[in-house]
């Protein structure tokens, strides 16, 4: 009788362990990073201080997306200079930085299009990195980097109307 009881107990523990390991396997099975297709801005885009960035991309994951983040920082060569305003120049330029995250959880894929990233009018002209990070619901992360330039003769991010009547 005791032998049958112990056999039954061992069998139940083995089945329980199987269910627990299956649940862990399912949770750990998503190791695929999300895919980022950044459409705008393009590599090397020249953008105008005082305008917005036309931002457009597609995100895709094999299971479920989580969030995405856009970060912009200068790509100057590392040396610094005194940024005091020159005589007669009352407006001082400052390096532009941006860092914001958006939630896209519950979606497997999505098309993002917005003009929420504003470049201040006093943004220092020069080379910048635009980084896009995307994490899925399991925590896998991918990123893409673009080189952009801020210049007074750059694009404003406005759409042109190409409709013909």
C-alpha positions as CSV (number, residue, x, y, z in Angstrom):
1,X,0.0,0.0,0.0
2,X,2.8,2.4,0.9
3,X,4.6,1.6,-2.3
4,X,1.5,2.4,-4.4
5,X,1.1,5.7,-2.4
6,X,4.7,6.7,-3.0
7,X,4.4,5.8,-6.7
8,X,1.3,7.9,-7.1
9,X,3.0,10.8,-5.3
10,X,6.1,10.6,-7.5
11,X,3.9,10.4,-10.6
12,X,1.9,13.5,-9.5
13,X,5.1,15.4,-8.8
14,X,6.5,14.5,-12.2
15,X,3.4,15.6,-14.0
16,X,3.4,18.9,-12.0
17,X,7.0,19.5,-12.9
18,X,6.1,18.9,-16.6
19,X,3.4,21.6,-16.4
20,X,5.7,24.1,-14.7
21,X,8.5,23.5,-17.2
22,X,6.0,23.9,-20.1
23,X,4.9,27.2,-18.8
24,X,8.5,28.4,-18.3
25,X,9.3,27.2,-21.8
26,X,6.4,29.1,-23.3
27,X,7.5,32.3,-21.5
28,X,11.2,31.9,-22.5
29,X,10.4,30.8,-26.0
30,X,10.2,34.3,-27.5
31,X,13.8,35.2,-28.2
32,X,13.2,36.9,-31.5
33,X,13.9,40.7,-31.6
34,X,11.3,43.0,-33.0
35,X,11.9,44.4,-36.5
36,X,12.2,48.2,-37.1
37,X,11.7,49.7,-40.6
38,X,12.5,53.4,-40.2
39,X,11.2,55.2,-43.3
40,X,11.7,58.9,-42.2
41,X,14.0,60.6,-41.5
42,X,16.3,59.0,-44.0
43,X,20.0,58.4,-43.5
44,X,21.8,61.8,-43.8
45,X,18.6,63.9,-43.7
46,X,19.3,67.6,-43.3
47,X,16.7,69.1,-41.0
48,X,16.0,72.7,-40.1
49,X,16.1,74.0,-36.5
50,X,12.7,75.4,-35.5
51,X,10.8,72.7,-37.3
52,X,9.4,69.3,-36.6
53,X,10.8,66.0,-37.7
54,X,8.6,63.9,-40.1
55,X,8.9,60.6,-38.3
56,X,7.6,57.4,-39.9
57,X,8.3,53.7,-39.4
58,X,6.8,50.2,-39.2
59,X,7.3,47.9,-36.2
60,X,6.8,44.2,-36.2
61,X,7.2,41.3,-33.8
62,X,6.6,37.6,-34.0
63,X,4.5,37.6,-30.8
64,X,3.8,41.1,-29.3
65,X,5.4,44.5,-29.3
66,X,6.0,46.4,-26.1
67,X,7.3,49.9,-26.6
68,X,9.6,52.1,-28.7
69,X,11.9,55.0,-27.9
70,X,13.4,57.7,-29.9
71,X,16.7,59.3,-28.7
72,X,18.5,62.1,-30.5
73,X,21.9,63.4,-29.3
74,X,24.7,65.3,-30.9
75,X,27.5,63.6,-32.8
76,X,30.1,66.4,-32.3
77,X,33.7,65.3,-32.0
78,X,33.9,65.6,-28.3
79,X,35.9,68.8,-27.7
80,X,34.2,71.8,-26.2
81,X,34.3,75.5,-26.8
82,X,33.0,78.5,-24.8
83,X,29.4,79.0,-26.0
84,X,29.0,82.5,-24.7
85,X,27.1,84.7,-27.2
86,X,29.3,86.8,-29.5
87,X,29.0,90.6,-29.4
88,X,25.8,91.6,-31.1
89,X,24.4,88.0,-31.1
90,X,21.7,87.8,-28.5
91,X,20.6,84.2,-29.2
92,X,22.8,81.4,-28.1
93,X,22.6,77.9,-29.7
94,X,22.5,74.8,-27.6
95,X,23.0,71.1,-28.6
96,X,19.7,69.4,-29.3
97,X,18.7,66.3,-27.3
98,X,15.5,64.3,-27.4
99,X,14.4,61.2,-25.5
100,X,10.9,59.9,-25.4
101,X,9.1,56.5,-25.2
102,X,5.8,55.4,-26.6
103,X,3.7,52.3,-25.6
104,X,2.6,50.0,-28.4
105,X,1.8,46.9,-26.2
106,X,-1.0,44.7,-27.4
107,X,0.0,45.0,-31.0
108,X,1.9,42.6,-33.2
109,X,2.7,45.2,-35.8
110,X,2.0,48.9,-36.3
111,X,2.7,51.8,-38.6
112,X,3.9,54.9,-36.8
113,X,3.6,58.4,-38.3
114,X,3.9,61.6,-36.3
115,X,5.4,65.1,-36.1
116,X,5.9,65.1,-32.3
117,X,9.6,65.7,-32.3
118,X,10.2,69.4,-32.3
119,X,13.7,70.8,-33.0
120,X,14.2,74.1,-31.1
121,X,14.9,77.2,-33.1
122,X,18.2,77.7,-31.2
123,X,19.4,74.1,-31.7
124,X,23.1,74.0,-32.6
125,X,23.7,73.1,-36.2
126,X,25.8,70.0,-36.9
127,X,25.8,66.2,-37.0
128,X,23.4,64.2,-34.8
129,X,22.5,60.6,-34.2
130,X,18.8,59.6,-34.2
131,X,18.4,56.3,-32.5
132,X,15.2,54.2,-32.4
133,X,14.8,51.4,-29.9
134,X,12.0,48.8,-29.9
135,X,11.3,46.2,-27.2
136,X,8.8,43.4,-27.5
137,X,6.6,42.1,-24.6
138,X,9.3,39.5,-23.7
139,X,12.0,42.2,-23.4
140,X,13.9,41.5,-26.6
141,X,15.2,44.8,-28.0
142,X,16.5,46.0,-31.3
143,X,17.6,49.4,-32.5
144,X,18.5,51.3,-35.6
145,X,20.7,54.4,-35.9
146,X,20.5,57.3,-38.4
147,X,22.9,60.1,-39.0
148,X,21.1,63.4,-39.4
149,X,22.3,67.0,-39.8
150,X,20.7,70.1,-38.4
151,X,21.2,73.1,-40.8
152,X,19.3,76.3,-41.4
153,X,18.8,75.3,-45.0
154,X,17.3,71.9,-44.0
155,X,13.9,70.3,-44.4
156,X,11.0,71.5,-42.2
157,X,9.3,68.1,-41.9
158,X,6.1,69.5,-43.5
159,X,4.3,67.3,-46.0
160,X,3.9,68.6,-49.5
161,X,0.5,68.1,-51.1
162,X,0.9,66.1,-54.2
163,X,-2.8,65.8,-55.1
164,X,-3.7,66.6,-58.6
165,X,-7.2,68.0,-59.4
